[in-house]
């Protein structure tokens, strides 16, 4: 695992792009306290490393929050173990939630509600100012198409904002491809959620079928 002094030109440029987003969107000020949502996947581990590197410059505190839904048996346990390992590596506090298993018909939406309620609960408990989540450029496109297909009006079609209430999205202007390159150059391991390929979820069909088709055409 490389340390902060081993920053490659690409990583330096990536950090600069994030800082440009911070400046243009007024994402945070000095001495803030963030709750950072970390799943163990590529996007959130990239966000964690970026915020850790920037924390010295902006003088903010970080507190990691992880939800283990226990829907994927051993895989869910391995996700949590990696997040705990990362928290220990950065010497950051961590809060983990093990919610009751849900059999909701709209599982994706239910899990999202659980996650955001938990993040807000931790924010209040820790008296933090902001909640950082790892949405990126590709998520933005998927969300727009998802809302379009579900018949949202013009208001509903509006893009995910870089800052909305207590929620900030520092990676919203970088691509998934660049996130993966960042992790490779920083030598950071991450977990891949097997359910991301499950075609029963509309978002996955958009990601693996519609978006590639649109890019090709």
Residue, then its C-alpha position, 0 to 999 in steps of 0.5 A: x500500500x503506497x503512502x501519501x508521499x507516493x503520489x503519481x502525476x495521474x493521482x495528483x491531477x485527480x486530486x486537483x479535479x476533485x478540489x476544483x469541484x470543491x471550489x466551484x460547488x462550495x462543497x465544504x469549508x475549513x474544519x468540517x466534520x464528515x461522515x463518509x459512506x464506505x461500502x468496500x467497493x471501488x468508488x467509496x474506497x477511492x473517496x475515502x483515500x481522496x478525503x484522507x489525503x485532502x484532510x490535512x489541507x482542509x483540516x477536517x475530521x472523518x468518520x466512516x459509516x458502513x452498512x452490512x445488509x447481510x444479503x450476500x452471506x460471506x461476501x457481505x462479511x468480507x466487505x465489512x472486514x475490508x472496511x474495518x481494515x481500511x478504517x484501522x489503516x487510516x486510524x479513523x473511527x467507524x460505525x457499522x450497522x447490521x439492519x434486519x434482513x428485508x424482503x421488500x418488493x422494491x429492495x433497491x429503494x428499501x436498502x437506499x432508505x436504510x442507508x441514508x437514515x443510518x448516515x443521518x443518524x450517525x451524522x447527528x450522533x457525531x455532530x458532523x456537518x456533512x455526509x460524503x457519498x461516492x457518486x460519480x459521473x457514470x452514476x449521474x448518467x444512470x440516474x438520469x436515464x432511470x428517472x426518464x424511464x420511470x416517467x419523472x417530470x422535469x424536476x425529477x429529471x434534474x441531475x444529482x447535485x454535488x451538494x444537497x442538504x448535508x449530502x456532498x458528492x466530491x467525485x461527481x465530476x470524475x468517471x468510473x474509469x478514472x476511479x479504477x485507475x486511481x485505485x490501481x496507482x494508489x495500490x488500493x484493493x476493493x471488493x466487487x459486489x456480485x449483485x451489480x451484474x444482477x439483471x433483475x435490477x433496472x439500474x444494472x440493465x441500464x449500466x450493462x446494456x443501455x449505456x454501452x449501446x448509447x456510447x456505441x451508437 
